[in-house]
Amino acid sequence: MAATASSSSDVPPLGKYLASNDKKTRDRAVKSLSAFLCDPSHDDLPKSELAKLWKGIFYCFWMSDKPLVQQALASEIAEIALQIPKTPAALAFLRGFWEALVREWPGIDRHRLDKYYMLVRRFVNASFRLLIRDEWDASVCTEYNTILSDKGGPLCPEDPRVPVGLAYHLADIYIEELDKALAAAEDPLPAPLGTLVAPFLALAARTPTKAAYDRLQSALLEPLLGALAPASPSEDEEGERRRKRARLASTEFEHLVQHMCVSQPKDGAVPAAVVRKALLKQIFDVAGEESTRDANRRKLFALYKSHTDEDDEDES
């Protein structure tokens, strides 16, 4: 299979091999794909050619039909982002992933949905490990956020093609996968939490659907704010309000809490209380932006107020 030749004319055949009905052919194509994309001569692969590759990758994963095979393939494909030597080319690969997923998602039947959710997890985790490897470089983080929020990205509030289930799943897993990536890294620089949650706050501000806003708040913002809150006093002292917050913060994100900052990783880790205060201010600022929908504005201000009131009570 001549899938690793250097000219872009070899991309369509590689895409066909990836979507082959024969598993051995697909397996060889995935190996060739990694070699092809890691070749520096393909760093500037045209977007149209990358889209053809991603169509092949999508259907390669589509035809994986056993759980262990699916898990191994998901990991192998996601790891390519870390094998590509140059970060801009790796980011282009990630952009291709999200654009392909948004484009092809409506055709995924319910029997295959879970395995694509797993693939998303693998890519989110690999993306965080890429950002960690690049020491949370500000320009790289900005580009990654742009990939998520641009038209064709999974968190774009203005793109009607974006399936709500994809944004929901990202909200469910995003901080969890960040915590896992930090746990797996050796002495990582602190994660710039204010930067990383910005696309979700933008979506919370501008999403036209109540369900999407509610999911972002319940699955991401509330658990995160809960994890950053000071240790609770006894149940007898705090009562139902504390019990409710404890349920919301059932995941503590211990590695994130130990390795985080607001926006400047090279200045070192920042205490949870400081990050929480900055995150609440970020929520307040987003709520006040002109582009924020009125219904969402009220909810964001209410979220800000409920947590600042709790903090005031903690300090009293």
C-alpha positions in Angstrom: 0.0 0.0 0.0 1.7 3.2 -1.2 0.2 5.4 1.4 3.2 7.2 2.7 4.4 8.9 -0.5 5.1 12.6 -0.1 2.8 14.3 -2.6 -0.6 15.4 -1.6 -2.0 13.3 -4.4 -1.5 10.3 -2.1 -4.0 11.6 0.4 -7.2 10.4 -1.3 -5.9 6.8 -1.6 -4.9 6.8 2.0 -8.4 8.1 2.9 -9.8 5.2 1.0 -7.6 2.7 2.7 -8.7 4.0 6.1 -12.3 3.4 5.2 -11.7 0.0 3.7 -14.0 -2.9 4.6 -10.9 -5.0 5.4 -9.6 -4.6 9.0 -6.0 -5.4 8.1 -6.0 -2.8 5.4 -7.5 -0.2 7.9 -4.8 -1.1 10.5 -2.0 -0.6 8.0 -3.6 2.6 6.9 -3.6 4.0 10.4 0.1 3.2 10.8 0.8 4.9 7.4 -1.4 7.9 8.5 0.8 8.5 11.5 4.0 8.3 9.4 2.5 10.5 6.8 1.4 13.3 9.2 4.7 13.1 11.2 6.7 13.8 8.0 7.7 17.5 8.2 7.0 17.9 4.5 3.3 17.5 5.3 3.2 20.2 8.0 1.2 22.5 5.6 -1.2 20.0 4.3 -4.1 21.8 2.5 -7.3 21.9 4.5 -9.2 20.1 1.8 -6.7 17.2 1.8 -6.8 17.0 5.6 -10.6 16.9 5.4 -10.4 13.9 3.1 -8.1 12.2 5.5 -10.5 12.9 8.4 -13.4 11.5 6.5 -11.4 8.3 6.1 -10.4 8.3 9.8 -14.0 8.8 10.8 -15.2 5.8 8.9 -12.2 3.8 10.0 -13.4 4.3 13.5 -17.0 3.7 12.4 -16.2 0.2 11.3 -14.4 -0.8 14.5 -16.9 -3.1 16.2 -15.4 -4.6 19.3 -14.9 -2.6 22.6 -11.2 -3.5 23.0 -10.5 -2.7 19.3 -12.4 0.6 19.6 -10.5 1.6 22.7 -7.1 0.8 21.2 -8.0 2.5 17.9 -9.3 5.6 19.7 -6.1 5.9 21.6 -3.9 5.3 18.6 -5.7 8.0 16.5 -5.7 10.6 19.3 -2.0 10.0 20.0 -1.1 11.1 16.5 -1.7 14.7 17.8 1.3 14.2 20.2 3.4 12.4 17.6 3.3 15.3 15.0 6.5 17.2 15.7 5.3 20.7 15.2 2.5 22.2 17.3 0.8 24.2 14.4 0.5 20.9 12.4 -0.8 19.1 15.5 -3.4 21.9 16.0 -4.4 21.6 12.4 -4.9 17.8 13.0 -7.1 18.7 16.0 -9.1 21.2 14.0 -9.7 18.6 11.4 -11.0 16.2 14.1 -13.6 18.6 15.5 -14.7 19.8 12.1 -15.1 16.2 10.9 -17.0 15.2 14.0 -19.4 18.2 13.7 -19.9 17.4 10.1 -20.5 13.7 10.4 -22.3 13.6 13.8 -25.8 13.7 12.5 -25.2 10.3 10.8 -24.1 8.5 13.9 -26.7 6.1 15.0 -27.4 5.4 18.7 -25.6 2.1 18.6 -22.3 3.8 17.7 -22.8 7.0 19.8 -20.9 5.7 22.9 -17.8 4.8 21.0 -17.6 8.3 19.5 -18.1 9.8 23.0 -15.1 7.7 24.0 -13.1 9.0 20.9 -13.9 12.6 22.1 -12.6 11.8 25.5 -9.3 10.5 24.0 -8.9 13.6 21.9 -9.7 16.0 24.8 -7.1 14.2 26.9 -4.5 14.3 24.1 -5.2 17.9 23.5 -4.5 18.8 27.1 -1.3 16.8 27.0 -0.3 18.7 24.0 -0.9 22.0 25.8 1.0 20.7 28.8 3.9 19.7 26.5 3.9 23.3 25.1 3.9 24.6 28.7 0.5 26.2 28.2 1.9 28.6 25.7 -0.6 31.5 25.4 -0.7 31.5 21.6 -1.3 27.7 21.5 -4.0 27.9 24.1 -5.7 30.7 22.2 -5.6 28.8 19.0 -7.0 25.7 20.7 -9.8 27.7 22.2 -10.5 29.2 18.7 -10.7 25.6 17.3 -13.4 24.8 19.8 -15.3 28.0 19.4 -15.0 28.8 15.7 -17.6 27.9 13.1 -17.3 24.1 12.7 -16.1 23.7 16.3 -18.1 21.9 19.0 -18.6 25.0 21.2 -19.6 27.5 18.5 -22.9 29.1 19.6 -23.7 30.6 16.2 -23.2 27.4 14.2 -26.6 25.5 13.9 -24.8 22.4 12.6 -23.1 21.8 16.0 -25.0 18.9 17.7 -26.0 19.8 21.2 -25.0 16.3 22.4 -21.4 17.1 21.5 -21.3 20.3 23.6 -23.0 18.4 26.5 -20.4 15.7 26.4 -17.6 18.2 26.4 -19.1 19.9 29.4 -19.4 16.6 31.2 -15.8 15.4 30.7 -13.6 18.5 30.1 -12.4 19.2 33.6 -12.2 15.5 34.4 -9.9 15.0 31.5 -7.8 18.0 32.4 -7.3 16.6 35.8 -6.3 13.2 34.3 -3.8 14.9 32.0 -2.2 16.8 34.8 -2.0 13.6 36.9 -0.2 11.8 34.1 2.3 14.6 33.5 5.6 14.9 35.3 5.9 18.2 37.2 3.6 20.1 34.9 3.2 23.9 34.8 -0.1 24.9 36.4 -3.1 24.9 34.0 -4.4 28.4 33.2 -8.0 27.6 34.2 -9.4 31.0 33.3 -8.1 30.5 29.8 -9.3 26.9 29.5 -12.9 27.6 30.6 -13.3 30.7 28.4 -15.0 28.8 25.5 -17.6 27.3 27.8 -18.4 30.7 29.3 -18.8 32.2 25.9 -21.1 29.4 24.9 -23.0 29.8 28.2 -23.5 33.4 27.4 -24.6 33.1 23.9 -26.3 29.7 23.5 -29.9 30.1 22.4 -31.2 27.1 24.2 -32.1 26.8 27.9 -31.1 23.1 28.0 -27.6 23.9 26.8 -27.0 26.6 29.3 -28.4 24.4 32.1 -26.0 21.6 31.2 -23.0 23.9 31.1 -23.8 25.2 34.5 -24.7 21.8 36.1 -22.0 19.7 34.5 -19.0 22.1 34.4 -19.4 25.4 36.2 -21.0 24.2 39.4 -18.7 21.2 40.0 -15.7 23.3 39.2 -16.7 26.1 41.6 -17.5 23.5 44.2 -14.1 21.9 43.9 -12.4 25.3 44.3 -14.5 26.2 47.4 -12.9 26.0 50.9 -13.4 22.9 52.9 -16.9 22.7 54.3 -17.6 23.0 58.1 -19.7 20.3 59.7 -23.1 19.4 58.3 -24.7 20.6 61.5 -23.4 24.1 60.9 -24.1 24.4 57.3 -27.2 22.3 56.6 -28.9 21.8 53.3 -27.0 24.4 51.3 -23.7 22.7 52.0 -25.1 19.2 51.3 -26.3 20.5 47.9 -22.9 21.9 47.1 -21.2 18.7 48.2 -23.3 16.7 45.8 -22.4 19.1 43.0 -18.7 18.9 43.8 -18.6 15.1 44.0 -15.5 15.2 41.9 -12.7 17.1 43.6 -10.2 17.4 40.7 -7.3 17.0 43.1 -4.6 17.2 40.5 -6.0 20.3 39.0 -6.4 22.0 42.4 -2.7 21.4 43.0 -1.6 22.5 39.5 -3.6 25.5 38.4 -3.4 29.3 38.0 -5.7 31.9 36.4 -3.7 32.8 33.2 0.0 32.9 33.8 1.5 29.3 34.2 5.1 30.5 34.5 4.3 32.5 37.6 3.5 29.3 39.4 0.5 27.6 41.0 -2.2 29.8 42.6 -4.4 28.8 45.6 -7.8 27.5 44.9 -9.5 30.5 46.6 -7.7 32.9 44.3 -8.6 30.9 41.2 -12.2 30.7 42.4 -12.5 34.4 42.9 -11.0 35.1 39.5 -13.3 32.6 37.9 -16.3 34.2 39.5 -15.2 37.6 38.2 -14.8 36.0 34.8 -18.4 34.8 35.0 -19.5 38.3 36.1 -17.7 40.0 33.3 -19.1 37.6 30.6 -22.6 38.1 32.0 -22.1 41.8 31.5 -21.0 41.6 27.9 -23.3 43.1 25.2 -23.4 39.9 23.2 -24.7 37.8 26.1 -28.3 36.8 25.8 -30.6 38.4 28.3 -31.9 35.1 29.7 -28.4 33.8 30.0 -27.2 37.0 31.5 -29.7 36.7 34.4 -28.6 33.1 35.1 -24.9 34.0 35.0 -25.4 36.9 37.4 -27.4 34.6 39.7 -24.6 32.0 39.6 -22.1 34.6 40.5 -24.2 36.0 43.3 -25.0 32.6 44.8 -21.3 31.7 45.0 -20.1 35.1 46.2 -22.8 35.0 48.9 -21.5 31.6 50.0 -17.9 32.9 50.1 -19.0 35.9 52.1 -20.7 33.6 54.6 -17.5 31.5 54.8 -15.5 34.5 55.7 -17.9 35.8 58.3 
